[in-house]
Amino acid sequence: MSAAPAGPTGAPGRRAAFRGLVDFHTHLHLYPDPAAEADAIAASGARCVAASVDVPSYLATLAAAAGRPAVVPTFGVHPARALSYAGRESELEPYLAASPLIGEIGLDHLWARDVPREAQRRVFERLAGRAAELGRYCVVHTKAAEAEVLETLRAVRASRVVIHWYSGPMGILGRMIDEGYYFTFGCSLRRWPMSRAAARRVPAERLLVETDNPVGEPWLGGSRTDIGLAERAVRDLARARGAAPEELRSQIRRNSMRIFRESGLA
């Protein structure tokens, strides 16, 4: 594996009175020109949490984020990539130590069926456990594995949790809410009734927005891959909740900055 950075890199510096939104889940490494996209995000006045899915994507994200404080690169291993790292979890420690948040991690029993569940579980337990030990927030993928994800997070005592694009049972959603987790909502709000139903249940102080750019909207049949999808998500959330968009936008910004402050990134 390539050498890991010695500490958090590309993290936002202190900037007074930040007024923009934070896109809490994007994949900068998947753009044709990640650095140009990072510049576009900065020019919009937004920030983004740029998730990785393995070591190469993390290193690519770090490179694109260098000198661009609007981007927070985060290290994680997506469940679809878990087999490459199962049994080698100790090799990931330098990357975990360098990342101010941990993500994307989790379990996927729907789209990653070719990855043995034991390999997924082993990597997820290690990364979530280290996030808990380090006091870091982790951004978690839960597809068709919501009950097991919740059980694992409880077992490793991970309490600083952001659930990405929840689409599971409402009963488990309620239990996650009781745990105090945050939840990201984005492109699916205008297409999936279950996303709108979930958005109505999550307390306002636990709401975040995401784009899952550049793959989320095209996967749903759209074509946009720009940071403006985060602003659209706010409007869709407000519509689903019957809330005033600007008031909800302010709340989401406060929620994001609370996590940033607790992560040493404010």
PyMOL commands that set and color helices and strands:
alter all, ss='L'
color gray80, all
select helices_A, chain A and resi 28-30+34-44+55-65+79-84+89-98+117-134+146-155+170-179+187-190+193-201+204-206+216-219+228-241+245-262
alter helices_A, ss='H'
color red, helices_A
select strands_A, chain A and resi 22-26+47-51+71-74+102-106+138-141+161-163+182-185+207-209
alter strands_A, ss='S'
color yellow, strands_A
deselect
rebuild
show_as cartoon
